[in-house]
Amino acid sequence: MNLLSYLYRQSWRLLLLATVFGTISGLCGAGVVALIGKGVKGDGDIWLSGLAFFGLCALQLVTKSVSEIALLRSTQDAILQLRVDLSRKLLATPLRRLQELGKPGLLVILTKDIDTFITAFQMLPSVFGNAIVIIACLGFMASLSMQLFAIFTVSLVVCVVGYHILEALPMRGLLKVREQIDGLYENFRGLIEGSKELQLNAERAHRFVDHVIDPSAKELRQSYVSVMTGFVWVINSGALLFYVVIGMVLFLVPHWYPQSPATMMTATLILLYLIGPINALTTMTPGLHQAGISLKKIQQLDGELAASTGESAGRELFASQAPLQIDLRGVCHAYPAATGDGQFMLGPLDLTIREGECVYIVGGNGSGKTTLALLLLGLYEPEAGQMVLNGKAVTADNLHAYRQHFSAVFADFYLFEQLLAAEQEDLSARATHYITQFGMAHKVSVVDGKFSTVDLSTGQRKRLALVSSYLEDRPVYLFDEWAADQDPAFKRVFYAELLPELKARGKTVIVITHDDNYFGYADRVIKLEDGHIRHDGEPEPVAKLPELDMV
């Protein structure tokens, strides 16, 4: 799909309006050339010709502006729709698939490729206007002399074909440049996310820049310079070919098909008038080709992302009079092992979690705790076995509704600045209440539906993530190593007060933790080893810890 066809599908009415007014504008341009020719020859009423000339100039200004504005609006509408559609599809795509696509590739497409696409769209009004002017001038030339028109058109077609043959080589280079950009973005991501580690070791930092970023950037520079050098030669050769065509029409054609001086004079004016539009079109060629490559990448991503199922966002599909119950029946999930050798298999697992339970999931690193959590949340789909909620099997058709039962704070959580819970009149008041309860009132407030700041320590940011989770008020809460970054006092508050409070409200609480000192607050402890459940039962009792004031 090229740029114009994509634009037509998104906003054909505005494109039609742009076409109509652009055609009128091109005809006005051709009329201006004709009147200049008449003025040079002294034909007709000079006052009438002058009035027509300035009238056509004014009409061309209006129609050209309307055409370009309509095309501008249509391109921006298409870009807006593209961004929103990609965002929605990205959220509808299984987490495992997004992990396979990788953050760098996704970020390049959602940033650089869309920016390149936008830049090309911004060229379209000029491309369209110049194309209309060229067509209108050729039509006027045909009315002057069919011989001149035929020779010029054939010569122009030959030049265009030759131009496309010449640009084939740099075009292949553009594809290579696009792939190298992915690699450079991956290195930049490492530079940003690993900046603390690199700053601690100057030698390591210099080696990363000198042996990773520098070679990658140099390779991209070399490829880009080579490609654009090729385009420079192609564009300049194309411009030269156009002058050769003008020379043929002016100096050779009269010997083969004699024309009147007036016809040759007007034809010369038309050809000189066409130099600007044709040069503009050839100069825009590299940018349009880059946009075409970016569009293919965007469409490739669009095809790999899942379309929204349109499933209701609510939990009604699993409504039941009985207490909530999640069952895993022979569930298995495989993923690459940490060593990269073979696969790690979680399961088969048989597990039941009931409403109002506080369940701790424990085990060593790599035992499958987080994978089990992602299966419970519906973010991973089992490769074998079945997940059941309230007696109803979880399938691809109702997976979206299943997920709406959960709220989670992950170990690698992202803290949104905005309060994104469903619209509630008391949302800000509730958020302020929880901020105070979690001992953060001296640091953060709620202003215009947002946290006043998120520039806090990791532990404090986790408390704000907990605020956002509480505001969602879901039946099931999952916390992945939430207390790992908390001070000892608030860690006790979390286990001894907050979790029991959620349980008392009838919430089901699932906690991934290594804090064995607090296992006594769980109803059950599920221990994983090598992807299998080794223990599922009551924890060893511990003495109740004293209640503490929030700090």
N, C-alpha and C positions, 0 to 999 in steps of 0.2 A: 504494500500500500504506500503510495507516495504522499507528499504533503497535501496536495490539492484534494485528492480523493478522501483523505482523512478529514480535511476541513469541510468538504462537502457533506460528509456523513454527519458531522457534528452540528453544522449551522448552514444549511443549504439556502435558507431564505436570505440571510445577509449576504451570502456569496452571490446569489442571483442579483441582488440589488447592486452589489459591487460590480458585477459583470456588465449590467445595463449601463450604469453611469460611467464605467470605465470605457465602454465602447463609444459612448457619446463624447467623452473626453478625447479619445483617440481620433475620432472623426473631426473634432474641432481642431486638433493639432494638424491634421492633414489639410483642413481648410485654411489654416493660418499659412501653411507653406504655399498653398495655391494662390492666396491673396498676395503673398510676398512676390511670387513669380509674376503676377499681373502688374504689381506696382513697379517692378524692375523693368518690365517691357513697356509700361505706360499704357496698357490696355484699359478700356472702360472708364467710367466716371470715378475720378480719384477720390472725391468726397464720399461717394457711396461705398467704394472699396475700403476707405479708411474707417467708416462707420462699421462696416461688416467685420473688419479686422479686429477692432477693439471689442466689438460685441462677442466675437468668437473667443477672444482672449478671456473675457469675463466669464463666458459660459464654460470654457475649459477649466478655469480656476474653480468654479463651483462644482462641476461634475467630477473633476479629478479629486477634489477634497472629499466630496460625499462618498465616492468610490473607495478611497483609501481609509476613511473613517469607518465605513461599513465593514471593510476587510479587517481593519484593526479590531473592531468589536467582535467579529466572528472568530478571529484567531485567539483573542483573549478568552472568549467563551469556551473554545475548544481546549485551550490550555487548562482552564479552571476545571473543566469536566475530566480531563486526563488526570490531573493531580488528585481530585477527589475519588475518582474510580480506582486508581492505583492504591490509594490509602485504604479504601474499603476492602479491596481484594486482598491486600496484604494482611489485614486483620482477619479475613476469612480463611486464610491459608493455614494449614496445619503447622504447628511450631516446628516439627521435625523437618518439614520441607524448607522453612525459612532458615533453619540452621544449616541445611545443606547448601542453600544459595549463598550464604555467608554475608556478614555485615558489609565488608568493603564493596562487593559487587552491587548489593542493594543500594548503598549510599551513593555510588557513582551514578547509577541510573536515576535515582530520585533527585540528585543534585545536578551534576555536570551534564548528563544526557538531556534532562528536561531543560536546563539552561540553554544548551546548544539548540535544542528544538525551538525554544522561545525566540532565540536570536534569528533563526531561519524564518520563523513566522513573521518577525518584524520586517524582514526583507520582502515578504510577499507583496505588500502594497506597491513597492517600487518595481518588483518583477512584473506584476500584473499590469501596472500602468505602462511600463516600457513595452511590454508585449503588445498591448492594444495599439500603442502609437506605431509600432513597426507594421502591424497588420493594416492599419488605416492608411499609412503612407504607401504601402505596397498596392493597396486598392486604388489609391489616387494615381500611382504610376501606371497601373493597368489602363486607367481611363485616358492617359496621355499617349501611350504607345505599348501595344501588346508585345512588340518585339523586344523593347527594352525591359518590360516586365518579365517576360519569359526568360531572357538571358540572365537578368539579375537574380531572379528566383532560383533558377537552376544552379547558378554559381553559388548562391547563398546556401542552398541545400548541400552542395558538395563541400563547402567550407564547414558547415555544421557537422556533417558526417566525419570529415577529417579531424575536426576538433574532438569529437567523442572518441575517435580511435587513439588520438594522441594522449587523451586524459586517462586512458585505461590503466597505464602504469602507475601514475600517482594515486589513482583511486584504490588500487590494491594496497598501496602503502598506508592509506588512511585507516584501513581495517587493522593493520599491524599497530598503528599509533593508538587506536582505541583499546586494544588488548594491553598495551604497555601502560596505559593510564590506570587500568585496574590494579596492576602490580604496584605502581607508585602510590596509589591510595592506600593499599594494604600496608606499605612501609610507613606512610604518614600516620596511619592509625597506630602502628606500633610506637612511633615517636611520641605521640600525644599520650597514649594510655600508659606507656612505660617511662614517662619523663622523670618520675621520682627515682626510679631505679638507675636511670642513665645519669642523672645529676649526682648521684652518690659515687659514681665511678667514672672519672674523667676519661680513662683509657677505653673503657667499654663504650662510653658515649662517642668518642672520636671514631672508634672502629665501626660503630653502627652508622654514623654519618658517612665516613670515608669508604666503607666497604659494602654498605647496603643501599643507603639513599643516593649517594653520589653516583655510583654506576647506573642505578636505575634511572635517575634523572638525566644523566648524560645520554643514555641509550634512547630515551624518549626525545631529548633535544635533537639528537642526530637524525632520528627517524622523521621527526616533524620538519626539520630544516630540509631534509632530502625530499620529502613529499611536497612541501610548499615551493621548493625550488623548481620541481617538475611542473607544478601548476603555473608558476611565473612564466616559464618558457611556453607552456601551452596557451596561456591567456594572451601573451604578447604575440605569439605566432598567429593566434586567431584574429587579433586586431590587425596584424599585417596582412593576413589573407583578405580581410574586408577591404583594406585600402587597395589591394591588388584587384579586387572585383570592381571597385570604383574606377580604377585606371582602365580596366577592360571596357566598362560601359562608356567612359568618356573618350578614349583614344582608339579603341579597336572596333567597337560596334559601328560607329558612323561609316567606317570603310566597308562594312558588310551590309548594313541596313541604314542608309542615309536618313537622318532626321532633320527637321527644321531647327534653326537656331533657338527659337522660342522653346521648343520641346526639350532640347538638350540643356537649356538654361534651367528650366523648371526641374528636370530630372536631377541636375547637379545639386540644386537646392535641397531636393528630397534626400539625396544620398548624404549630403553634409549634415542634414538634420538628423539622419538615422545613426550617425557615428556615436552620439551620446548614448541613446538607448541600448544599442548593441554592445558597446563597451561596458556599460553598467551591468548588463546581463552576464557577460563573460566574467567580469570581476566577482560577481556573486556566486559563481559556480562552486568554488571550494567550500564555502559556507553551507550551500544547499546540499552538497554531497555529505558533509559532516553531519548535517541534520538528518539526512536519510539514514546514515549508519546509526545515529542515536535513536531514530524512530524504530529501526529494526530491533535494537536492544530493548527499547521500551515495550514493543509488541511481544518480544520473546519473553520478557518478564511477565507481561500481562497474560500471556498464554500459560505460563507456569504457575501463576497465582490462581487460587480457586475463586470461582464466582460465589457471591453470597447466596446462600440457600433460601434467603427470605424467611427463615424460621422466626417465629415469634421470640422476642427477647425475654418474655416472661417465663415462669416456671410451671405454667398451667398444665403442660403435657404430662407432668409427673405428679399432678395433684393426687393426694390420697388422704383418707381419713386416718390411716394408721400412722404411727410415728415414722419419721424418716429413717431409711435404712439403705446403706450402700453395700452391695455384695460383689466381690471379685471371685469368679468361678473359673479356675484353671487359666488365669490370665498370664500371658507371656509377652515379653518385649525384648528385642535384641538390639544392640547397638555396638559400634566398634569398641574393642577393648582399649584400655588406656595405653597399652604398649603398641597399639596399631597392628597387632598380630591376632587375626581372627575376630570373633565377636564375643561380647559379654551377654549372657542370657539372664534376664530377670524372670524368675518363675520356673514352672507354673506356680501361681499363687492362689490360694483360697483364703478369703478374708471377708469378714463382716464388720462394718462400723455402724453403730446405732445412734439414734438421736440422743443428744445430751451427754454423750461420752466424751471424755478427755483422753485421747490416745497419744502416746509418745512413740515415735518411730526412731529407733536407735540402731547403731551399727558402725563399723569402721568405714574409713574412706574407701569409696569404690564398691561398697556393699549393695548399692542400688536404692538408697533412701530417697534421693531426689527424683530418680526415675519413677519410683512408686508414687511419690507425691504428684508428679506430672500426669501419671495415669489416673490417679484419683480425681484430679482436677479436670480431666478430659482434654488436656493439652497434648498428650500422647494417646494414640489409639492402640489398643492391644493387637498384636499380630496373631494371637491365638487366645482362645477362651472368650469369656463374656463378662461385661460389667452390667450390673443391674441396679436400678434405683427404684425403690418403692414397688418392687415386683415387676418392673418394666425394663426390658433390655435396652441398653444405650446403643444407638446405631448412628450412622452418619446423618440420618434425617432429623434426629432429635438431639444431637450432640450439643448444638448451640444452646438449646433450652436446658440441657443438663448442667452446662457450665455456670448458668446463672444462679445456681445454689451456693456458689463458693465465693469467698473472699480470701485473698492470700497476700502475704508479705514474703517475698522470696529472699534468698541469701544475696542474690545479685539484683536486688530490687531497683526500680526506677521511681524516683519521687516526683510526681507531677506538682507543679506550683499551683495549678488551679484545683479547686474543689469540684470534682467531676461526678459526684454522686447525683442521683436523680433529683430533679427540681423539688425542693422542699422549702416551705416558708421559713422554717427554723434552722436551716442548714448552717448558717454562720454561727448562730447561737450554740448549736450542738457542737460544732467544731471548736468553738472557744471553750466550751465546757470540757471537752476531752483534752485540749491543749493544757488547760489548767490542771486537770486530773493527772496528766503525765508529767507535770513539773516543768512545763515549757513556756508558761505565760510571760516570764521575764525576757524571753528570747523572741517569741513569735506571736503575732496576732493575725486576725483574718481581716483583710481589706479588699473590698470589691470582689468577693468570692475567691480570693487567692490568699495563700500564705504570704505574710509580709516579707519573709526571706526563707530561702532554703540553703543558704550558705552557712552550713552548720557542720558539726562533727558527724561522723558516720552514725554513732549511737543516737544523737539527737535527730538526725534525719530519719532514722528507723522509727523513732517515736512519732514523727509526723506521718510516716507511712502507715503506722498503726492507727493514727487518727483517721486517715482516709479509709482504711479498712473498716473501722467501726461505723463510719458514716454510711457505708453500703448496706449494713444491717442484713447480711446474708445468713442462711441457716447453718452453713458450715464455714469454719475459719481454719486456715492452714498457715502455720508459721514455720519457715525454714531457717533454723539457726538464728532466730530473731534476737535472742538474748546474748549472742556472742560478743556484741560490741557495747554492751551496757556495763555500767559500773556495778560493783557487787550489791549495793543497796537496791538499785532499781531492778537488778536481775531477780532479787528476792521478791520484789513487788510484782514483777511479771508472773512468776510461777505461783506465788502464794496468794495473790489477791486478784490480779486481772484475769487469769485463766479460770479460777473458780467462779468469778463473777459472770464470765461468759457462759459457763456451764449452768449456773443458777438461772440464767435467762433462757435456758433450753437450747442453747447453741451446741453444736457438735464441734469439738476442737481437736485438731490434729497438729502435733508439734514434732518437728525434726530437731533433735537436740543431742548434745554430748554431755549435758550437765547432769551427771548421775546423782549428784547430791539432792536433786529435786524430783527424782523419779517417783517418790512417794505421793506426789500430788496428782499422778495420773491414775485413771481407772484401769488402764491396760498399758503394758509396754510391749511393743512389737520389735523384736530384734532380728535384723537381717544380717546374713553372712553369705557372701558369694552368690547373691541374687536369690536366696531362699530364706523363708521365715524359719528361724531356729527357736524362737520363743514368742508366744502370744498369750499373755496372761497378766495377772495382777503383779504389781511391783513389790519389792520389799518395803515394808512400812518404815517411815522416818518420822522423827519428832516434828510436830508442827512448828514452823518458824514464826517468830513474832511479827506482828504487823508493823509496818514502818510508814512514816510519813513520806510523801513524795519529795524527791530531791531534785 
